[in-house]
Amino acid sequence: MPQENLVKLECVECKRINYHTRRNKKKIKAKLELKKHCRWCKKHTIHKEAK
């Protein structure tokens, strides 16, 4: 798994990094924004791509 394609997904409510995923940065220019389950908030929240 190439390191340059890895991105971290951070919960917008509690600001914790809960997920890691891959993104083709040449094809998808915008930052990822997915609705995923946060185990700290104990509900589904928006997770945005972090640095």
Secondary structure by P-SEA (a helix, b strand, c coil): cccccbbbbbbccccccccccccccccccbbbbbbcccccccbbbbbcccc
